[in-house]
């Protein structure tokens, strides 16, 4: 009896990549794609896709898992529950953040984060760095060494007291990115404007969750986006503006692109599906569930974001999963108390729903093409952070990270999800698709009904140089 040609063959797939859609069988050997073609040889295991769409597994390049928080606040998802939820939602690679605390070495932050991830992840993962204390040791020794070791992206904050950098510090960090070929991500909101507005609101007794949006109008995002672009132009280095929420920041990015500047942009589901009204239309505390920064805007603004996804303004679509329970003492009610909006932990859950939301309301609603969906959720994130072509595509030699899509209508409830968060901001939405099967390196981790992962099977990935850009030579001395 002849040996099987492949470990696994997926038959009759409607294969979708960022550039093409075509019918093929997918042959997998040793966890990688070995062949694409018609009527492939036998597999040890066979799965009939029956003409359904098969996309690369999602790469969620902006999510927060088990990130250290000041007590009593604690994130609901660690690497076990967070990667379980990701896999069930069609994501096969996550890139969360190793966050430096002020006074801490960057290397210590990375070591701590590895400890949190080791033996827990069900799917593959890499790390971004958060640089909050760019000392000479960090800038000259730690950061260059960590970039060389595969931590090729880092995030800079222009807001939050415990994370923000001033303009001079940002320039210093951007110069390291330029010298060592790293990707710099920027959270662009003007901290001083936010603080001034927050104090005004507090003085007037306006402290309910809905006033979070009043303290962070589009203007504060617009100004910081403009400044981030100017700083990157001064250093002559590409930047990626994360979680862009609205029209005014988008206008700044379009202007930068028109000047030939390499400014990339990311957006998230909350800016397509939520509005400021989700933070509350009265002083009820329920809106705390949707407090995130930047906050959602209005309905007209959702269309601006959709247009940006469709026309290439946005390079990436990420979840910015920042999981906090609504009830209890560790999440949106620190110590069990309903607190002023200033003290509500920022962020919402989205690691499991990101792919299905965009597939349902983007692809199946005719707003974006299937190829654009793959580009935004998988291929471009892998390219931006140096994981392509191992991740982010269906190609010979790539990891067999694949999603077979079930197109069916259902109403979304938090009880169906696999995260450890007690709510979803998308409760009650009617969706038109969900992953029917998720494969991570050729292994079924989600079969459409049950999760089949194994804590510790996920591999840590060292990232290469970002490949969204042409290779650039170092600046002449």
PEBELZI-V755455 format. One record per residue. N is the residue number from 0. NEAR is the number of other ideal C-beta (glycine too) atoms within 12 Angstrom. Layout:
n=N near=NEAR
n=N near=NEAR
This chain:
n=0 near=4
n=1 near=6
n=2 near=11
n=3 near=19
n=4 near=21
n=5 near=31
n=6 near=29
n=7 near=36
n=8 near=34
n=9 near=42
n=10 near=31
n=11 near=23
n=12 near=41
n=13 near=27
n=14 near=38
n=15 near=36
n=16 near=35
n=17 near=32
n=18 near=18
n=19 near=21
n=20 near=22
n=21 near=20
n=22 near=23
n=23 near=29
n=24 near=33
n=25 near=46
n=26 near=36
n=27 near=41
n=28 near=27
n=29 near=17
n=30 near=25
n=31 near=28
n=32 near=41
n=33 near=29
n=34 near=28
n=35 near=30
n=36 near=22
n=37 near=17
n=38 near=15
n=39 near=26
n=40 near=22
n=41 near=19
n=42 near=26
n=43 near=18
n=44 near=21
n=45 near=24
n=46 near=33
n=47 near=19
n=48 near=30
n=49 near=20
n=50 near=17
n=51 near=29
n=52 near=37
n=53 near=44
n=54 near=49
n=55 near=51
n=56 near=51
n=57 near=55
n=58 near=53
n=59 near=51
n=60 near=54
n=61 near=47
n=62 near=47
n=63 near=44
n=64 near=49
n=65 near=36
n=66 near=39
n=67 near=28
n=68 near=26
n=69 near=20
n=70 near=11
n=71 near=20
n=72 near=29
n=73 near=28
n=74 near=37
n=75 near=38
n=76 near=42
n=77 near=31
n=78 near=40
n=79 near=32
n=80 near=32
n=81 near=47
n=82 near=51
n=83 near=37
n=84 near=48
n=85 near=55
n=86 near=51
n=87 near=42
n=88 near=49
n=89 near=49
n=90 near=56
n=91 near=54
n=92 near=48
n=93 near=52
n=94 near=56
n=95 near=48
n=96 near=45
n=97 near=40
n=98 near=36
n=99 near=41
n=100 near=22
n=101 near=24
n=102 near=14
n=103 near=26
n=104 near=26
n=105 near=41
n=106 near=23
n=107 near=23
n=108 near=34
n=109 near=35
n=110 near=20
n=111 near=23
n=112 near=38
n=113 near=25
n=114 near=18
n=115 near=31
n=116 near=36
n=117 near=20
n=118 near=19
n=119 near=30
n=120 near=42
n=121 near=40
n=122 near=53
n=123 near=42
n=124 near=46
n=125 near=43
n=126 near=46
n=127 near=48
n=128 near=46
n=129 near=42
n=130 near=45
n=131 near=36
n=132 near=31
n=133 near=36
n=134 near=22
n=135 near=13
n=136 near=19
n=137 near=34
n=138 near=30
n=139 near=18
n=140 near=18
n=141 near=33
n=142 near=40
n=143 near=27
n=144 near=22
n=145 near=34
n=146 near=37
n=147 near=20
n=148 near=24
n=149 near=24
n=150 near=41
n=151 near=35
n=152 near=49
n=153 near=48
n=154 near=46
n=155 near=49
n=156 near=39
n=157 near=40
n=158 near=34
n=159 near=27
n=160 near=17
n=161 near=21
n=162 near=32
n=163 near=31
n=164 near=39
n=165 near=19
n=166 near=24
n=167 near=15
n=168 near=26
n=169 near=38
n=170 near=28
n=171 near=29
n=172 near=48
n=173 near=38
n=174 near=27
n=175 near=36
n=176 near=42
n=177 near=30
n=178 near=25
n=179 near=31
n=180 near=29
n=181 near=41
n=182 near=50
n=183 near=48
n=184 near=46
n=185 near=48
n=186 near=46
n=187 near=52
n=188 near=45
n=189 near=32
n=190 near=30
n=191 near=20
n=192 near=26
n=193 near=38
n=194 near=21
n=195 near=18
n=196 near=27
n=197 near=31
n=198 near=18
n=199 near=17
n=200 near=26
n=201 near=22
n=202 near=13
n=203 near=14
n=204 near=12
n=205 near=23
n=206 near=27
n=207 near=30
n=208 near=40
n=209 near=32
n=210 near=34
n=211 near=42
n=212 near=41
n=213 near=28
n=214 near=40
n=215 near=44
n=216 near=31
n=217 near=34
n=218 near=27
n=219 near=35
n=220 near=45
n=221 near=31
n=222 near=26
n=223 near=41
n=224 near=41
n=225 near=31
n=226 near=34
n=227 near=47
n=228 near=38
n=229 near=26
n=230 near=36
n=231 near=38
n=232 near=24
n=233 near=20
n=234 near=28
n=235 near=23
n=236 near=37
n=237 near=36
n=238 near=49
n=239 near=46
n=240 near=49
n=241 near=51
n=242 near=48
n=243 near=49
n=244 near=46
n=245 near=43
n=246 near=31
n=247 near=27
n=248 near=47
n=249 near=38
n=250 near=24
n=251 near=36
n=252 near=41
n=253 near=27
n=254 near=21
n=255 near=30
n=256 near=24
n=257 near=13
n=258 near=15
n=259 near=11
n=260 near=27
n=261 near=30
n=262 near=40
n=263 near=40
n=264 near=48
n=265 near=47
n=266 near=48
n=267 near=44
n=268 near=48
n=269 near=46
n=270 near=49
n=271 near=43
n=272 near=36
n=273 near=37
n=274 near=28
n=275 near=34
n=276 near=21
n=277 near=33
n=278 near=40
n=279 near=30
n=280 near=15
n=281 near=13
n=282 near=19
n=283 near=17
n=284 near=26
n=285 near=26
n=286 near=33
n=287 near=40
n=288 near=40
n=289 near=42
n=290 near=42
n=291 near=43
n=292 near=42
n=293 near=46
n=294 near=42
n=295 near=39
n=296 near=37
n=297 near=23
n=298 near=19
n=299 near=15
n=300 near=33
n=301 near=29
n=302 near=20
n=303 near=30
n=304 near=43
n=305 near=31
n=306 near=22
n=307 near=36
n=308 near=38
n=309 near=27
n=310 near=20
n=311 near=21
n=312 near=33
n=313 near=43
n=314 near=42
n=315 near=45
n=316 near=49
n=317 near=49
n=318 near=53
n=319 near=42
n=320 near=47
n=321 near=45
n=322 near=48
n=323 near=39
n=324 near=33
n=325 near=33
n=326 near=19
n=327 near=22
n=328 near=19
n=329 near=27
n=330 near=37
n=331 near=45
n=332 near=27
n=333 near=26
n=334 near=18
n=335 near=16
n=336 near=18
n=337 near=23
n=338 near=25
n=339 near=25
n=340 near=37
n=341 near=29
n=342 near=23
n=343 near=40
n=344 near=40
n=345 near=40
n=346 near=42
n=347 near=49
n=348 near=46
n=349 near=48
n=350 near=54
n=351 near=44
n=352 near=48
n=353 near=52
n=354 near=46
n=355 near=47
n=356 near=42
n=357 near=50
n=358 near=41
n=359 near=36
n=360 near=31
n=361 near=36
n=362 near=33
n=363 near=26
n=364 near=20
n=365 near=15
n=366 near=26
n=367 near=31
n=368 near=26
n=369 near=33
n=370 near=28
n=371 near=34
n=372 near=41
n=373 near=42
n=374 near=39
n=375 near=51
n=376 near=53
n=377 near=50
n=378 near=42
n=379 near=40
n=380 near=52
n=381 near=46
n=382 near=34
n=383 near=46
n=384 near=50
n=385 near=33
n=386 near=45
n=387 near=34
n=388 near=26
n=389 near=34
n=390 near=48
n=391 near=43
n=392 near=40
n=393 near=45
n=394 near=31
n=395 near=19
n=396 near=20
n=397 near=35
n=398 near=39
n=399 near=46
n=400 near=50
n=401 near=52
n=402 near=50
n=403 near=37
n=404 near=41
n=405 near=29
n=406 near=23
n=407 near=19
n=408 near=15
n=409 near=18
n=410 near=18
n=411 near=30
n=412 near=16
n=413 near=27
n=414 near=14
n=415 near=24
n=416 near=35
n=417 near=35
n=418 near=41
n=419 near=31
n=420 near=41
n=421 near=23
n=422 near=32
n=423 near=41
n=424 near=43
n=425 near=36
n=426 near=27
n=427 near=16
n=428 near=25
n=429 near=21
n=430 near=37
n=431 near=24
n=432 near=35
n=433 near=36
n=434 near=46
n=435 near=31
n=436 near=40
n=437 near=49
n=438 near=41
n=439 near=43
n=440 near=35
n=441 near=34
n=442 near=32
n=443 near=35
n=444 near=40
n=445 near=38
n=446 near=21
n=447 near=27
n=448 near=16
n=449 near=15
n=450 near=30
n=451 near=22
n=452 near=34
n=453 near=21
n=454 near=22
n=455 near=19
n=456 near=28
n=457 near=37
n=458 near=27
n=459 near=33
n=460 near=35
n=461 near=25
n=462 near=39
n=463 near=28
n=464 near=27
n=465 near=39
n=466 near=26
n=467 near=32
n=468 near=24
n=469 near=11
n=470 near=11
n=471 near=19
n=472 near=11
n=473 near=13
n=474 near=13
n=475 near=6
n=476 near=5
